[in-house]
Amino acid sequence: MTEADQESHPPKTDSGDESDEESEVLEESPCGRWQKRREEVEQRDVPGIDNAFLAMDTEEGVEVVWNEVQFSEKRDFKAQQDKIRRVFDNLIQLDHPNIIKFHKYWTDSKSEKPRVIFITEYMSSGSLKQFLKKTKKNNKPFLLKAWKRWCTQILSALSYLHSCDPPIIHGNLTCDTIFIQHNGLIKIGSVAPDAIHTHVKTYRDDLKNMHCISPEYGRSVTVYVDIYSFGMCALEMAALGIQGSDNGNHITPEAIQKTLESIENPLQKDFLSKCIQTDHLKRPSARQLLFHPVLFEVHTLKLLTAHAFVRNSSILPENLADETHLSKMGPNQVMLEIIHKDGRDPVQTKYSEAPALDIEKFLEDVKNGIHPLTAFAMPRPPPSRPRAITPELAESVKSETPEPIDIETRMVTSMSCSVRKGEDSPSVQLTLTFRMDDKMNRQLQCDISYEDNSNTLAEELVHYGFINELDRDKVAAMIEEQVQGSMVNGTGGNPPIVQPVA
């Protein structure tokens, strides 16, 4: 069975021509999908990461980051291997619009120094540190509205990580590991699992970000070390840097206090003070900080509607917000009506009375995570799932043996099936299209005969990591219904079966 994934992401545009040397492929993943290049990237602020290279995802056609962690001895690696698997398996399942995506990992224990290699999303945009420097250099004021939006996105991501079981501690939150895109979307990266800290080189020699490390780090590592680090980042965002730290060296407590005192907004100052308290037990959680008066706002009906639209976009017409649809609405047509139970006249709002709104852009921003809902139940990670197999073992070059089977953790939200018979062939072509719970599409095609069993086909989809095991019976039933229908009609050209999945 061959796969033709249609999961698309916008590729990064290059600002200049790549040299042949930098684009040379040095190594491939066992499956051949990820190709490591010679060019190193600056997105390597994960504690313990030895090397980070630009790589190509040949399936999606986008650039990614190839991260490498080297262990000093094989016995150290073997002692930590099970813990590494558990942590990395859970990191792959994380899915939040404000967290850099963790795609894949594998291990290489053949070489003298064993490696853990993992693939992460590549952020072509600059870091928050770079943005703040440019803003300060250009003498541009930093508006409170933008500061609130950024803080909300970062706290939404931290709340997501801290709600894992067990909680995932970022451990390396600085303005260098927070990235901002041109549309204002914030993404935090470099989630640093403790499993790669124990037997690798330390990152504490980098003194430029020591002020972001909480005082209790090393004695007590809890989710509140992230709150302290976030508070320092939020302080730098509010003041465009720490006063007296232009050289980037060690920042004194006096400089931090002086910067905090320079904040004029009393609510903003109270918010920052709570985050960077010395006593970690007195720091609020990420969820509590989202309800602080300086950040919390009652969500508008516009935002609630946009989130409802995005969540149900898979079952709504794709062109519902198109200008062609809106142009059919006359200016005097009623767009909403409030009816009072006490007999008062209803209140109507016409299209001509509604303020102009770039619906497409606003929906795209909501979908990307720029405007998260914080007053309701926050998105939660999936429960930890034990991996049935070990990560694939990779050599320094592509292996001749096939990659061990992966597990699809995403669930199918809707699916379609069609069967078409060839003119001069006894076999028929089966086409399956799946809509996954992360809003991505997956299309699969293969030739089958009428003797093939639908349960066997569905089991094969699970075996090769195309669908989750929990979707197996639903997919098998859909295939069986379509194949049987084509046999009755004798054409093999039935309209495709489309089924939403509860």
N, C-alpha and C positions, 0 to 999 in steps of 0.2 A: 504493500500500500504506500502510495506516494503522498506527500503533503505539499499543499500550495497555500501556505499561510498568507492571510491578507491583513495581518496585524501591522498597521502602518504608523510610523512616527515621522515627523518632519525632519529631514536630514539637515545637518549643520552646513552652512555655506562657508566655503573657505575664503579667507581674505587674501590669500596669495597662493602661488603655485607651490605644490609640494616637491621637494627634491626627490630624485629617484632613490637616494640612499635612505631617506626617512620613510618612504613608502614601501621599502623592502620588507617582505614577510619573514620574520625571524622564527616564528613558531606558530603552531596551530593547536586548537583544542582537540581532544580525542575525536569529537564528532565532526571537526572541520568547520564548524560554524564561526568560531572566533579566531581571527588572525592577528597575531601580535606584530606590531611594527617597531621600528627602531626609535621613533620619536618618543621621548619622555614627556610627561605632562606634569603640571604643577599641582594637579588635583590629587595630592598624595599625603594629606595631612592626617592620615589614620595612624594612631600610635602603633609602632612596630612594623609598618609597611616598609619593605626594603626597596622595592622598585614599583613604579607605575608607568605603564606605556600606553600610548594610543593604539587602539585596535579597531578592527572592522568587524561588524556583525554582518556576515555575508547573506544572512537570511532576510534581515530587515533593511540592509543597505544603509546603516547608520554607524557613526563612530561611537566607541565605548572605551572604557578604561580597563586595562589588564593589570590587576594588582597582584604582587607576589610577596609572600611572607616566607622567609627562610628560617629553618630551625637549626640550631647549632649542632645537634647530634641526633642520630636516628632514634636512640632510646628515649630522648625527650619527646620526639614527635609521636612515637608509639604510645607513650603514656598519656598524651593529650588528645590522641586521635578521636576517641569516642566523644569527648566533650566538644571538640571542634565540629564534628558532624552534627551533633544536636543543635548547637548554636547556629551554625550556618544554614541548616535546613529550615530553621525558624525565620532567619533573616530573609531567605528567598520568598517566604510567604507574605512578608510585609508589603502592603500596598496602600500608600498614602500620597496624595498629590504634592505634599510639601516635604517629602523624603526622597532623596535620590534612590532610584530603583536598583536593587541588588538582583542581578540576573541569574548567575550561575557560579558554581565553584567545583573544583576537583582537586585531587591531591597527587603529588609526584613524590613517591618514596624510593624511586630507583637511583636517583643521584646521590652523591656523597652527602650533600646537605638537603634534606627533604624540604619540599615546598608545598604551601597551600596557595592555589591560584584562584582568584575570584574576579568576576566581571561585574562592573557597575556602570551605571548611566554616566555619560560624559556631559559635563556642563560647559558649553562653549562660552557662556556668559562669564563675567568677572565675579569675584568674590565680593562680599559686603564690605570688607576692608578696603578694597580698591575703590569701590563706589564712594565710600565716606571720604577717602583722601581726595578724590576728584571734586566732590561737592565742597569740601573745605577750601581747596585750592582756588575754586572759582567763586568763593565768597557767596555761595547760594544758601539761603536759609532752609532748614529742614523742617517741614511742616509737621505739626502734631498728628494730623490726619494720616500722613504716610507712616509715621512712627507707629501709630496704633494698628494700622493694617499689617505691617511687618511683624509686630509682636504677636498679633493674633494668629498669623500663619505659623510662626515658630512654636508657639504654645500649643497649637492644634497638633503639630507633629510630635511634640514631647508628650502630650497627653496620650496620644496613640501608642507611643513606645512604652510609656510607663504603665499602660493598662494591659500589657502582655502578661502572661502567666508562665514563668516568672517575669517580672518587669525587665525590659531591655534598657540599660543605662547607656546613654550616648558616650559620655566620658571624655569627649574632645570637642565640645561646643565652643567655638571662637568665631570671630568675624572672618577668619580665613577659611572656615569650613561651612560657612553659610553663603549660598550663592543666590544672586538676584538676576532675573531675566528682564528683558527690555519692557515686558508688559507688567512688571511689578510683582511677578510670581517669585516667592521665596522658596528655596529648597535647602534643607539641611543635609549634609553628607557626612561621610566618614564615621558611620556608626562603628564603634570600636569594641567588639566583643572581648571580654576578659580572657577568653580562651587563647588568644594570640598574644597576650601580654607576658605570660609567665616565662617563656623560654626564648624570647626575642629581645633585640636591643631596645633600650628604653628611649622614649621621646622626651623625657624631662630635661634633657640637655638644651632644648630649644627654649631659651628664657624669654622670648618675646611675648609669649602668651601665658606666662606663669600667673599673671594676675587673674586669669579666668579659672584657675584651679581653686576649688574650695579649700578652706583651711583644714578640714577633717579628712581630705583625700589621703588615702593610705592607711588610715586607722578605721574609717567607716565609710564604705562606698555604697551609697544609696541613691535613690532617684533625686535626692535633694542636692547632690553635687551638680546635677544638670541645671537645677533652678539657680544656683549661685552663678554658674557659667552664663546662663541666659541673662541674668541680671547685669552682669558685666557687659555683655554684648548690647543689651538694651540701653545701658548707660553710654556706651560709645556711640550708639546710633543717635541718642538724644543730644549729645554734646559734640558730635562729629569727632570723636576721639577723646582720649584721656589727656587732660592738661599736663604739659611738661613731659610728654612721651613721644615727641617727634622723632627721636632717634630710634624708637622701637625697642629699646633695651628694657631692663627690669623697671617695672612701675611700682612706685612706693605706695603704701596705704594712705599717706598724706595726699598724694596726687589724686587718688581715687576719691577721698573725702572732699577735696577741693572741687573736683569735677561735679560731684553730687550736689554740693552746695550751690553750684552755678545754675542748677535747674530751677527755673522760675515757677513753673506750674506746680502747685502744691500736691495735687493728686498724682502727678507723674513722679514727683520726688518721693512720695509715700510708697508708691508702687515699687520703685527701684530700691528703696531702703529695705523693704520686706524681703526682696529677692537676695540681697547680698549680706544678710545678717550672719554674724559669725556662728551663732548657735543654729545648726541645721534643723533642729527640732522645731524652731520657730518660723522656718520658711514655709510659705504656702505651697500647695501642690500646683502643678500646671493647670489643672482644672479649676482650682480656686482662683488663680490669677486671672483667668478668663472672665471671671465675674467681678473683678476689681472695678470700682467706679470709673477709673480712667479709660478702661477698655470696653466695658460692657455697654451695649446698646440694644434696645428692643429691635428685633429684626423687622424690617419693612415687609409689607405684603409683596412688593416687587421681588425681594430676595427670596422669600419663602416660595413664591410661585416659580422662580427660576430653578431652585433646587428640586422642587417637585417635577418640573419639566425634565431636568437632566436625569433624575433617577429613573424616569419612565420613558426616556427617549427611545428605548428599544421597541416600544409598542405604539409610539405615536408617529404620525407622518413626518418624514425627515424635512419636508418643506413647510412645516406649520408656521415657522417664523420668517419665511421668505417674503421678500417685498411683493412678489406676485400674489401671495395670499393676502397680505395686508392691504394691497391696493384695491381689493374687491370690497373692502369695508368703507361705506360711505361716511362722510364726516358727521352726519346726523344719526348714525346708527349707534344704539346703546351698547356699550361694552361691559357695563356692570350696573347692577341695580340692588339697592338695599331696601328690603321690605320690612316694615315695622308691624309687629303683632298687635299694637294698640290702635290700629286704624289710621294712623297718620299717613300722609301721602308718601309714596316711595321716593327715595333719592336715586336719581339716575346720573350716570356719567357717560357722555358721548365721546366718540373717538376724537372729535375736534377739540375737546376739553382736556385730553390727556397730554402730558408733556412729551416732547419728542424724546425718543429713546433708541439707541443703537442696540436693537434686540440681539442681533447675532453676536456682537462683540461682548455684550454683558453675559449672555449664556455661555460663551466660550470661556470667559474669565471665571465664571462660577464652576464650570466643568473642570478647569485647570486647577482650582483650589485657591484662587485669590480671595474669595469671599466665603470662608467656611462658616457653617452654622455652629455657634458655640452655646446657645441657650437651650439646646436640646441634647438628646443622646448623641455623644460624639461617636465617630466611626471607631470600631474596635477591631483589633487584629483577630485572625482566625485562631482557634485553640491550637496549642502545640501538637503537631502530628509526628509520631515516630516514623522514621524512614525505614522502609522494609529492606533496603539494600544499602550497601556502602557507596560512597562517592567513587566515581571512576578514577582509576589510577592512570596518570598520564606520564608519558616519557617527554623528553625535551622536544621531540618532534612528533608529528602525527603518527599514531600507532596503527599497525595493520589490523589489529583486532577491533571489532565494532565496539562502540561505546555502550556500557551497560544501560539497561532500560531506566528511563527517568519516570517520575510520577507527576501527573498533572494535578495540581492542587486547586485550580480554578474549577468552578461549577458552570454547567451549561444553563443559560437562562431561556434560550429559545433555539429551535433547531428545525432544519428542513431536509427533506430527502427526495431524490428523484432517481428513477431508473430508466435508462434508454438503451434499446437494443440496437446493435450494429447490423448493417445490411447483410454483410457476408460473413458474420462471425456467430458462433454458437453462444458466445458470452455476451453479457450485458454490462453497461457502464453504470456504476453506482456513484452518485454524487451526494455528499453530505456537507451541510453548512451549519456551523455551530456559532451561536452568539454567547461569549463567555461572560462571567460576572464582572470582569473588568472592562466591559464594553468593547472588547476586541472580537473580531470575526476569525473563524478558522474554517477553511474549505478543504475537503478531502475527496479524492477520486480514485477508483480502482475498478478493474474488471472482475466480475463475478459470474458464476453460473447459477442456474436455478437450483442446483443441488447444494449450494452453500447454505450453511445454517446461520440464521440471523444472530443467534446467541454466540456462535463461534466468532462471527465478524465483530460483534460488540466486545467480546473478550479480547480480541486482537487489538482493538482500539485502546483498551485499557492497558494492555501489555506494552504497547509502544509509546505510552504516555500521551496519547491524543485526547483522551477524555478521563475524567475522574471515575473511580470505581463505583461511586454512588449513582452515576448517570448511566451505568451499563444497561440495566433492565429497560429503562425508558428508550434508549437508543435502539436496543434490540427489537422492542415492540414496534417502533416506527419503521425500521427496515423490513420487518416481517410483513407489516400491513402494506407497504408499498410494493414489495416483491410479489406478494400474493395477488394484489390488484392488477399488476402488469401481466401476470400469468392468465388471469381471467379474461382480460381484454385482448391478450395475445399480441399487443403492440409494443409494450415496453416504453411507451411514450406518455405515460400518465402525467397529469399535472403534479408538481412536487407537493408532498405533504409538509405543511408548516405547523409546528406545534410549539406553543409557549410552555415553558417549564416553571412550575410553581416554586 
